[in-house]
Structure formats: C-alpha cells, structure tokens
Amino acid sequence: MDVDALIKEVRAYRELLNETKEEKTKLVERVRFDLPSVDEEILDAYPDALKPKDIQNILGLGPVKTYELLNSGEFHVVRVGRSYMISKRVFLNWLKGQ
C-alpha cells in the first residue's frame, strides 16, 4: 500500500470515529432528556419560529423537561422578555445531530 492510500484510509477512519463520537453524544443527550426520534414531515405543520409548547408537542415532553432542554445550551434559543423562541431550522438540525 502506498503512503497516499494509507493517509486517505487513516483520514476516512478518523472521520468515521468523529461521526461515531458525535452520534454517541447525541444519543446520550436523547436518553438524558428521554427524547423520541421525530420525522421531518411532522415539523412541516409548525411555524418557522417554535415556542416551548411546540417543542413539547413535537417531542412529547412535559413542561419541566422542555424548559430543561431549552436551558441546556444544546441549541440556540432566543429569549424575548419571558418568552422563548427557537428557529425550526436550528431545532431540526439539532434533532438530526448536526
């Protein structure tokens, strides 16, 4: 095996390891918050700016777990006064582990 092929193989292996670590981290977070997997089509019915109640409905969480998730720093949340707003795109990317 030549050096270039070996380097490519090692890079591919490193990428695979990083992806596996990221997936494991997301899985740990899903278990920690007891989150179900959600189909993208479900989110089509929701507005572009989600509210905590929307997150509750999408994930099937209670209010306490929802606010724990919103305050966890897992994804960007905008606070306007006492209200929370979450970009649907940001939320969907978080659900996908991106």
C-alpha positions in Angstrom: 0.0 0.0 0.0 1.4 3.4 -0.9 1.6 6.3 1.5 -1.1 8.3 -0.1 -3.6 5.5 0.1 -2.7 4.9 3.7 -3.2 8.6 4.5 -6.6 8.6 2.8 -7.6 5.5 4.7 -6.5 7.0 8.0 -8.4 10.2 7.3 -11.5 8.2 6.4 -11.1 6.2 9.7 -10.7 9.4 11.7 -13.9 10.9 10.1 -15.8 7.7 10.9 -14.6 7.8 14.5 -15.6 11.5 14.9 -19.0 10.8 13.4 -19.4 7.9 15.8 -18.5 10.0 18.8 -20.9 12.8 17.8 -23.7 10.2 17.3 -23.0 8.7 20.7 -23.0 12.2 22.3 -26.4 12.9 20.7 -27.7 9.6 21.8 -26.6 10.2 25.3 -28.4 13.6 25.2 -31.6 11.9 23.8 -31.5 9.4 26.6 -30.8 12.0 29.2 -33.9 14.0 28.1 -35.9 10.9 27.1 -36.4 12.2 23.6 -38.1 10.3 20.9 -37.0 10.4 17.2 -39.0 12.8 15.1 -39.8 12.7 11.4 -39.1 15.9 9.5 -42.6 15.8 8.0 -44.0 16.4 11.5 -42.3 19.7 11.6 -43.8 21.0 8.4 -47.0 21.9 10.2 -45.2 24.2 12.7 -44.2 27.8 12.1 -40.5 28.8 11.4 -40.2 30.1 15.0 -41.1 27.5 17.5 -42.4 28.1 21.0 -41.8 25.9 24.0 -45.3 24.5 23.6 -44.4 23.4 20.1 -41.3 21.7 21.4 -43.4 19.9 24.0 -45.8 18.7 21.3 -43.1 17.6 18.9 -41.0 15.7 21.4 -43.8 14.6 23.8 -42.2 16.2 26.8 -43.7 17.8 29.9 -43.1 21.5 30.7 -40.3 20.8 33.2 -38.3 18.7 30.7 -39.0 21.1 27.9 -37.5 24.1 29.8 -34.6 21.9 31.0 -33.9 21.2 27.3 -34.3 24.9 26.4 -31.9 25.9 29.1 -29.3 23.1 28.4 -27.5 25.1 25.7 -27.9 22.2 23.3 -29.2 24.6 20.6 -29.7 28.3 20.2 -32.7 29.8 21.9 -33.8 33.4 21.7 -35.5 35.0 24.7 -37.8 37.9 24.2 -38.8 39.0 27.7 -40.1 35.9 29.3 -40.9 34.2 26.0 -38.6 31.6 24.3 -38.3 31.3 20.5 -36.5 28.6 18.7 -35.7 28.5 15.0 -37.3 25.5 13.4 -34.2 25.0 11.2 -31.9 25.1 14.2 -34.1 22.7 16.1 -34.3 20.3 13.2 -30.5 20.4 12.8 -30.2 19.6 16.5 -32.6 16.7 16.1 -30.5 15.4 13.2 -27.3 15.7 15.3 -25.8 18.4 13.0 
